[in-house]
Amino acid sequence: MTDQTAVIADDHALIRQGLRQILTSAGIEVVAEASDGLEAIAMIRSHQPALLTLDIAMPYSRGIEVFGEARRWSPETRIIVFSGMTSTGLLSALASAGADAIFLKREELETFSEAIPKVMSGQRILGPGVRELLESTSNIDMLTARERQILSLVAQGLNNREIGERLGVSTKTVDNHRTNLMRKVNVHSVAELLALALREGLLDASRET
């Protein structure tokens, strides 16, 4: 691994251009750019850069998968993740997996620019938007496995009767679980429950099953 090199992985050309300018200004040589997940993995294996900037949502291979492959093939590479998604579950998973920095795409580029030398020196950074999301996270971790299952099925658009048939329980049992989970996460309507499911990434997960 050569000092002060970087690979940029993002499927938007304008974002890659902006990141290249920032990295170059910071004295970091951009040795490759990738526009999809598979290309990103190949560039990481080939160059083993000091730094990877990673879009968490790219074609062909999801960012979380690219993150794992980057850690596998180039464990010393520092990884800065950019996310357009605000799922606290995803952001928490990335932080727990050892991302060196995590930023929301909506945050100011100056925030990212100021973080580069800190990341390169070994500090771990969370962007202001990410910190806010994680600090104000819901009580979803308090839900039981059954309550999480019902929340996911609600996110798919199933009503209590349909959920009961799917799980082999009574409609009354489903209603009790639903009432309990809404109380735990402090929401008071189906619309708020769906917003929670979207924020936690459960809507995306339901589409994949």
C-alpha positions as CSV (number, residue, x, y, z in Angstrom):
1,M,0.0,0.0,0.0
2,T,1.4,3.4,-1.1
3,D,0.9,6.4,1.2
4,Q,-1.5,9.1,0.3
5,T,-3.4,7.3,-2.5
6,A,-7.1,7.0,-2.9
7,V,-9.9,5.1,-4.8
8,I,-13.2,6.9,-5.2
9,A,-16.3,4.6,-5.5
10,D,-19.5,6.4,-6.5
11,D,-22.0,5.9,-9.3
12,H,-22.4,9.7,-9.8
13,A,-19.7,11.3,-12.0
14,L,-20.3,14.8,-10.5
15,I,-19.7,13.5,-7.0
16,R,-16.6,11.6,-8.0
17,Q,-15.3,14.9,-9.6
18,G,-16.0,16.8,-6.4
19,L,-14.3,14.2,-4.2
20,R,-11.3,14.1,-6.6
21,Q,-10.8,17.8,-6.2
22,I,-11.0,17.7,-2.5
23,L,-8.7,14.8,-2.1
24,T,-6.2,16.3,-4.6
25,S,-6.2,19.5,-2.6
26,A,-5.5,17.5,0.5
27,G,-2.4,16.1,-1.2
28,I,-3.9,12.7,-1.9
29,E,-3.4,11.0,-5.3
30,V,-6.6,9.5,-6.7
31,V,-5.3,6.4,-8.5
32,A,-8.7,5.0,-9.6
33,E,-12.4,5.7,-9.8
34,A,-15.2,3.2,-9.8
35,S,-18.9,3.7,-10.8
36,D,-20.3,0.4,-9.5
37,G,-19.6,-2.1,-6.7
38,L,-17.8,-4.8,-8.7
39,E,-15.5,-2.3,-10.3
40,A,-14.8,-0.8,-6.8
41,I,-13.8,-4.2,-5.5
42,A,-11.4,-4.8,-8.4
43,M,-9.8,-1.3,-8.0
44,I,-9.3,-1.9,-4.3
45,R,-7.7,-5.3,-4.9
46,S,-5.5,-3.8,-7.6
47,H,-4.3,-0.6,-5.9
48,Q,-4.7,-1.3,-2.2
49,P,-5.0,2.4,-1.6
50,A,-4.4,4.3,1.7
51,L,-8.0,5.7,1.4
52,L,-11.3,4.5,-0.1
53,T,-14.3,6.8,-0.4
54,L,-17.3,4.6,-0.7
55,D,-20.9,5.3,-1.7
56,I,-23.1,2.8,0.2
57,A,-25.6,2.4,-2.6
58,M,-24.1,1.4,-6.0
59,P,-25.1,-0.9,-8.9
60,Y,-24.1,-4.6,-9.0
61,S,-22.8,-4.8,-5.4
62,R,-24.1,-3.0,-2.4
63,G,-21.8,-0.7,-0.5
64,I,-21.9,-2.8,2.6
65,E,-20.6,-5.8,0.5
66,V,-17.9,-3.6,-1.0
67,F,-16.9,-2.5,2.5
68,G,-16.5,-6.2,3.5
69,E,-14.4,-7.0,0.4
70,A,-12.3,-3.9,1.0
71,R,-11.5,-5.0,4.5
72,R,-10.7,-8.5,3.2
73,W,-8.3,-7.5,0.3
74,S,-6.8,-4.3,1.7
75,P,-7.2,-4.3,5.5
76,E,-5.0,-1.2,6.0
77,T,-7.1,1.0,3.7
78,R,-9.0,3.6,5.6
79,I,-12.6,3.8,4.5
80,I,-14.8,6.8,4.4
81,V,-18.5,5.9,3.7
82,F,-21.0,8.3,2.1
83,S,-24.7,7.4,2.5
84,G,-27.8,8.8,0.9
85,M,-29.8,6.5,3.2
86,T,-30.6,7.4,6.8
87,S,-31.3,4.0,8.1
88,T,-29.9,4.0,11.6
89,G,-29.6,0.2,11.4
90,L,-27.3,0.5,8.4
91,L,-25.3,3.4,9.9
92,S,-24.9,1.5,13.2
93,A,-23.8,-1.6,11.3
94,L,-21.2,0.4,9.4
95,A,-19.9,2.0,12.6
96,S,-19.7,-1.3,14.3
97,A,-17.9,-2.9,11.3
98,G,-15.1,-0.3,11.7
99,A,-15.8,2.4,9.1
100,D,-13.2,5.1,9.6
101,A,-15.7,7.8,8.8
102,I,-19.4,8.0,7.9
103,F,-21.1,11.0,6.3
104,L,-24.5,11.6,4.8
105,K,-24.4,12.8,1.2
106,R,-26.5,15.8,2.2
107,E,-23.8,17.2,4.5
108,E,-21.5,20.0,3.4
109,L,-18.4,18.9,1.6
110,E,-16.3,21.2,3.8
111,T,-17.1,18.8,6.7
112,F,-15.6,16.0,4.7
113,S,-12.6,18.0,3.7
114,E,-11.8,18.9,7.3
115,A,-12.1,15.3,8.3
116,I,-9.5,13.9,5.8
117,P,-6.3,14.6,7.8
118,K,-8.0,13.3,10.9
119,V,-9.0,10.0,9.2
120,M,-5.6,9.6,7.6
121,S,-4.0,10.0,11.1
122,G,-6.2,7.2,12.5
123,Q,-9.1,9.0,14.0
124,R,-12.7,7.8,13.5
125,I,-15.2,10.4,12.4
126,L,-19.0,10.6,12.3
127,G,-20.5,13.4,10.3
128,P,-22.9,15.7,12.1
129,G,-26.0,14.2,10.4
130,V,-24.9,10.7,11.2
131,R,-24.2,11.6,14.9
132,E,-27.7,13.2,15.1
133,L,-29.4,10.1,13.6
134,L,-27.6,7.7,15.9
135,E,-28.1,9.8,19.0
136,S,-31.8,10.2,18.3
137,T,-32.3,6.6,17.2
138,S,-35.6,4.9,18.0
139,N,-36.1,2.2,20.6
140,I,-36.2,-0.4,17.8
141,D,-33.5,-2.4,19.6
142,M,-36.1,-3.0,22.4
143,L,-38.4,-4.9,20.1
144,T,-38.8,-8.6,20.3
145,A,-38.1,-10.8,17.3
146,R,-41.8,-11.2,16.8
147,E,-42.4,-7.5,17.0
148,R,-39.7,-6.9,14.4
149,Q,-41.3,-9.5,12.2
150,I,-44.7,-7.8,12.4
151,L,-43.1,-4.4,11.8
152,S,-41.5,-5.8,8.6
153,L,-44.8,-7.2,7.5
154,V,-46.6,-4.0,8.2
155,A,-44.0,-2.3,6.0
156,Q,-44.9,-4.7,3.2
157,G,-48.5,-3.4,3.4
158,L,-50.2,-6.4,5.2
159,N,-53.1,-5.8,7.5
160,N,-53.5,-7.6,10.9
161,R,-55.6,-10.5,9.4
162,E,-53.0,-11.1,6.6
163,I,-50.2,-10.9,9.1
164,G,-52.0,-13.4,11.4
165,E,-52.4,-15.8,8.5
166,R,-48.8,-15.5,7.5
167,L,-47.6,-16.1,11.0
168,G,-50.2,-18.7,12.1
169,V,-51.5,-16.6,15.0
170,S,-54.8,-14.8,15.7
171,T,-55.7,-11.3,14.5
172,K,-56.0,-10.3,18.2
173,T,-52.5,-11.5,18.9
174,V,-51.1,-9.5,15.9
175,D,-53.0,-6.5,17.2
176,N,-51.5,-6.8,20.7
177,H,-48.0,-7.1,19.2
178,R,-48.6,-4.2,17.0
179,T,-49.9,-2.0,19.9
180,N,-46.8,-3.0,22.0
181,L,-44.3,-2.2,19.3
182,M,-45.9,1.1,18.5
183,R,-45.7,2.0,22.2
184,K,-42.1,1.0,22.4
185,V,-41.0,3.1,19.5
186,N,-43.2,5.9,20.4
187,V,-45.3,6.2,17.2
188,H,-49.1,6.7,17.1
189,S,-50.2,5.9,13.5
190,V,-49.5,3.5,10.7
191,A,-47.9,6.4,8.7
192,E,-45.4,7.0,11.6
193,L,-44.8,3.3,11.7
194,L,-44.1,3.1,8.0
195,A,-41.7,6.1,8.3
196,L,-39.9,4.2,11.0
197,A,-39.6,1.1,8.9
198,L,-38.2,3.2,6.0
199,R,-35.7,4.9,8.3
200,E,-34.6,1.5,9.6
201,G,-34.2,0.1,6.2
202,L,-37.1,-2.4,6.6
203,L,-38.9,-1.3,3.5
204,D,-35.9,-2.1,1.4
205,A,-35.5,-5.4,3.1
206,S,-39.1,-6.3,2.5
207,R,-38.7,-5.7,-1.2
208,E,-35.8,-8.1,-1.4
209,T,-37.6,-11.0,0.2
